[in-house]
Amino acid sequence: MRVVDVPASEIAASIGGTKFANMVMLSALLAETGIIKEESAVNALEELTPQKMKKALGANKEALIKGRRYIEDRKSKNI
């Protein structure tokens, strides 16, 4: 088991609100474990998001990118 500290709420707040923290954490998990490709997650998000929620799609994609970048930055600094 690994514990990785991710400031998901802070990252999400920079996107538009803490409601996007779950997507930040999802992308951090994907980046850390590689269980599925980020592209697959984005495709699923696009296909499964109900029409009434499509307005948040851009922010959710940004959350996925920022969560991955956070993990990549940690790895590059050996944190």
Z-matrix of the N, CA and C atoms (Angstrom, degrees):
N
C 1 1.431
C 2 1.526 1 108.28
N 3 1.317 2 115.63 1 137.05
C 4 1.459 3 121.99 2 175.97
C 5 1.509 4 108.74 3 -119.35
N 6 1.295 5 115.73 4 144.85
C 7 1.459 6 121.57 5 173.46
C 8 1.521 7 106.86 6 -115.26
N 9 1.318 8 115.44 7 125.61
C 10 1.460 9 120.85 8 179.27
C 11 1.516 10 107.46 9 -123.17
N 12 1.307 11 115.80 10 121.02
C 13 1.460 12 121.59 11 179.51
C 14 1.526 13 108.67 12 -79.74
N 15 1.316 14 116.44 13 118.39
C 16 1.460 15 121.95 14 179.51
C 17 1.532 16 107.68 15 -125.39
N 18 1.324 17 117.78 16 120.81
C 19 1.471 18 119.98 17 178.47
C 20 1.535 19 110.73 18 -77.35
N 21 1.312 20 114.94 19 64.26
C 22 1.463 21 121.11 20 -172.26
C 23 1.526 22 112.80 21 -60.20
N 24 1.312 23 117.48 22 -41.25
C 25 1.466 24 119.64 23 -179.40
C 26 1.518 25 111.64 24 -65.34
N 27 1.316 26 116.11 25 -39.54
C 28 1.469 27 120.00 26 178.28
C 29 1.526 28 111.08 27 -66.14
N 30 1.308 29 116.37 28 -45.01
C 31 1.463 30 120.70 29 178.92
C 32 1.526 31 109.52 30 -62.75
N 33 1.321 32 116.53 31 -45.32
C 34 1.468 33 121.04 32 -179.72
C 35 1.528 34 111.48 33 -63.07
N 36 1.321 35 116.90 34 -38.81
C 37 1.464 36 120.13 35 179.51
C 38 1.525 37 110.97 36 -61.56
N 39 1.329 38 116.67 37 -32.56
C 40 1.469 39 119.95 38 179.09
C 41 1.529 40 111.88 39 -71.38
N 42 1.320 41 116.08 40 -15.74
C 43 1.459 42 121.58 41 -179.98
C 44 1.529 43 111.00 42 -91.79
N 45 1.306 44 116.62 43 -33.74
C 46 1.454 45 118.55 44 -177.81
C 47 1.515 46 113.91 45 155.78
N 48 1.300 47 117.67 46 0.86
C 49 1.459 48 119.48 47 176.95
C 50 1.514 49 112.09 48 151.94
N 51 1.309 50 114.60 49 154.28
C 52 1.462 51 119.81 50 -177.18
C 53 1.522 52 112.38 51 -67.44
N 54 1.327 53 117.28 52 -10.81
C 55 1.468 54 119.47 53 178.14
C 56 1.530 55 111.88 54 -64.94
N 57 1.328 56 117.59 55 -12.95
C 58 1.459 57 120.93 56 178.62
C 59 1.534 58 112.37 57 -94.72
N 60 1.329 59 116.80 58 4.21
C 61 1.468 60 121.00 59 -178.84
C 62 1.522 61 112.03 60 -61.33
N 63 1.332 62 117.11 61 -33.28
C 64 1.467 63 119.39 62 179.83
C 65 1.528 64 111.30 63 -63.35
N 66 1.313 65 117.34 64 -36.56
C 67 1.461 66 120.34 65 179.39
C 68 1.529 67 110.83 66 -72.60
N 69 1.323 68 116.84 67 -34.34
C 70 1.465 69 120.82 68 175.34
C 71 1.527 70 108.85 69 -62.20
N 72 1.324 71 116.74 70 -45.68
C 73 1.460 72 120.71 71 -179.58
C 74 1.529 73 111.47 72 -66.64
N 75 1.325 74 116.76 73 -37.97
C 76 1.466 75 119.74 74 177.78
C 77 1.527 76 110.10 75 -60.97
N 78 1.318 77 116.98 76 -47.35
C 79 1.466 78 118.65 77 -177.94
C 80 1.523 79 111.54 78 -68.88
N 81 1.323 80 117.49 79 -32.01
C 82 1.464 81 120.00 80 175.41
C 83 1.531 82 109.67 81 -64.06
N 84 1.319 83 116.23 82 -42.36
C 85 1.468 84 120.41 83 177.06
C 86 1.518 85 110.98 84 -61.52
N 87 1.323 86 116.45 85 -45.21
C 88 1.466 87 120.25 86 179.65
C 89 1.519 88 111.23 87 -62.72
N 90 1.328 89 116.60 88 -42.63
C 91 1.464 90 120.87 89 -179.13
C 92 1.528 91 111.32 90 -67.11
N 93 1.309 92 116.13 91 -36.58
C 94 1.467 93 120.96 92 -177.24
C 95 1.522 94 111.76 93 -76.18
N 96 1.320 95 117.34 94 -36.49
C 97 1.462 96 120.15 95 -173.46
C 98 1.519 97 114.15 96 -105.29
N 99 1.324 98 116.95 97 -28.40
C 100 1.455 99 120.32 98 -176.97
C 101 1.523 100 113.44 99 70.66
N 102 1.334 101 117.86 100 21.73
C 103 1.467 102 119.97 101 -176.13
C 104 1.529 103 112.74 102 -64.44
N 105 1.315 104 117.27 103 -33.51
C 106 1.458 105 121.01 104 169.05
C 107 1.523 106 108.01 105 -143.54
N 108 1.303 107 116.37 106 159.99
C 109 1.457 108 120.45 107 179.91
C 110 1.523 109 109.65 108 -76.61
N 111 1.324 110 115.21 109 147.20
C 112 1.461 111 120.18 110 178.16
C 113 1.532 112 110.44 111 -57.84
N 114 1.308 113 116.48 112 -37.77
C 115 1.465 114 120.74 113 179.41
C 116 1.529 115 110.84 114 -58.72
N 117 1.316 116 116.80 115 -39.10
C 118 1.465 117 120.54 116 178.25
C 119 1.518 118 110.95 117 -65.66
N 120 1.322 119 116.57 118 -39.25
C 121 1.462 120 120.61 119 178.04
C 122 1.524 121 110.72 120 -64.85
N 123 1.318 122 116.75 121 -42.10
C 124 1.467 123 121.11 122 178.78
C 125 1.524 124 110.11 123 -64.09
N 126 1.323 125 116.63 124 -44.72
C 127 1.467 126 120.19 125 178.15
C 128 1.523 127 111.41 126 -59.59
N 129 1.316 128 116.62 127 -44.39
C 130 1.465 129 120.67 128 179.11
C 131 1.529 130 110.27 129 -63.77
N 132 1.309 131 116.34 130 -41.46
C 133 1.463 132 121.12 131 178.72
C 134 1.528 133 110.40 132 -59.51
N 135 1.317 134 116.37 133 -46.26
C 136 1.463 135 120.87 134 179.89
C 137 1.528 136 111.83 135 -63.56
N 138 1.316 137 116.28 136 -41.65
C 139 1.461 138 120.46 137 -176.89
C 140 1.528 139 113.85 138 -75.77
N 141 1.335 140 116.92 139 -33.48
C 142 1.463 141 120.50 140 -172.12
C 143 1.523 142 115.04 141 -99.53
N 144 1.321 143 116.96 142 -9.18
C 145 1.467 144 119.41 143 179.67
C 146 1.526 145 109.12 144 -72.26
N 147 1.332 146 116.97 145 124.07
C 148 1.469 147 119.52 146 178.23
C 149 1.539 148 110.89 147 -61.97
N 150 1.297 149 116.06 148 150.88
C 151 1.465 150 121.61 149 -176.91
C 152 1.528 151 111.63 150 -52.85
N 153 1.329 152 117.58 151 -41.66
C 154 1.469 153 120.28 152 -177.16
C 155 1.532 154 112.21 153 -67.28
N 156 1.333 155 117.64 154 -14.82
C 157 1.466 156 121.63 155 -179.74
C 158 1.528 157 112.58 156 -104.11
N 159 1.322 158 117.34 157 0.65
C 160 1.465 159 121.73 158 -175.94
C 161 1.520 160 112.98 159 -59.85
N 162 1.332 161 118.22 160 -25.83
C 163 1.460 162 120.06 161 -178.54
C 164 1.536 163 112.39 162 -64.23
N 165 1.319 164 116.49 163 -22.93
C 166 1.466 165 120.77 164 179.09
C 167 1.528 166 112.20 165 -91.90
N 168 1.320 167 117.50 166 -0.49
C 169 1.460 168 121.00 167 -175.81
C 170 1.528 169 112.37 168 -59.75
N 171 1.312 170 117.81 169 -43.16
C 172 1.463 171 121.14 170 179.64
C 173 1.522 172 112.20 171 -61.04
N 174 1.324 173 115.85 172 -43.74
C 175 1.471 174 120.01 173 179.20
C 176 1.524 175 110.79 174 -67.13
N 177 1.322 176 117.11 175 -37.22
C 178 1.465 177 120.05 176 178.10
C 179 1.530 178 110.93 177 -65.07
N 180 1.322 179 116.56 178 -40.57
C 181 1.465 180 119.98 179 177.19
C 182 1.531 181 110.17 180 -64.50
N 183 1.322 182 116.57 181 -41.28
C 184 1.468 183 120.19 182 178.30
C 185 1.529 184 110.52 183 -62.63
N 186 1.328 185 116.65 184 -38.36
C 187 1.463 186 120.99 185 177.62
C 188 1.527 187 110.69 186 -63.17
N 189 1.321 188 116.43 187 -39.64
C 190 1.465 189 119.89 188 177.15
C 191 1.526 190 110.97 189 -62.29
N 192 1.303 191 116.39 190 -43.06
C 193 1.472 192 120.88 191 -179.91
C 194 1.525 193 110.80 192 -65.29
N 195 1.331 194 116.75 193 -46.16
C 196 1.465 195 119.92 194 -176.70
C 197 1.526 196 112.45 195 -68.50
N 198 1.319 197 117.45 196 -34.71
C 199 1.462 198 119.95 197 176.46
C 200 1.521 199 111.45 198 -64.80
N 201 1.334 200 115.92 199 -43.41
C 202 1.470 201 120.37 200 177.40
C 203 1.517 202 110.57 201 -63.23
N 204 1.322 203 116.75 202 -45.27
C 205 1.470 204 120.09 203 -179.47
C 206 1.520 205 111.60 204 -61.22
N 207 1.327 206 116.51 205 -37.29
C 208 1.462 207 119.45 206 178.51
C 209 1.526 208 110.39 207 -60.01
N 210 1.321 209 116.66 208 -46.28
C 211 1.466 210 120.83 209 179.65
C 212 1.522 211 110.61 210 -65.89
N 213 1.316 212 117.25 211 -43.06
C 214 1.467 213 120.43 212 178.65
C 215 1.531 214 110.91 213 -60.56
N 216 1.324 215 117.00 214 -41.63
C 217 1.464 216 120.66 215 177.91
C 218 1.522 217 111.16 216 -63.22
N 219 1.337 218 116.77 217 -42.19
C 220 1.475 219 120.13 218 177.57
C 221 1.516 220 110.89 219 -60.36
N 222 1.331 221 115.48 220 -44.37
C 223 1.463 222 119.36 221 -178.71
C 224 1.526 223 111.22 222 -65.63
N 225 1.316 224 117.55 223 -39.32
C 226 1.466 225 120.05 224 -179.09
C 227 1.524 226 111.47 225 -68.00
N 228 1.330 227 116.15 226 -24.35
C 229 1.475 228 120.07 227 178.44
C 230 1.527 229 111.78 228 -97.64
N 231 1.341 230 116.32 229 2.43
C 232 1.471 231 122.63 230 -178.31
C 233 1.512 232 112.69 231 55.61
N 234 1.323 233 115.74 232 44.64
C 235 1.472 234 120.56 233 178.93
C 236 1.509 235 109.18 234 -91.47
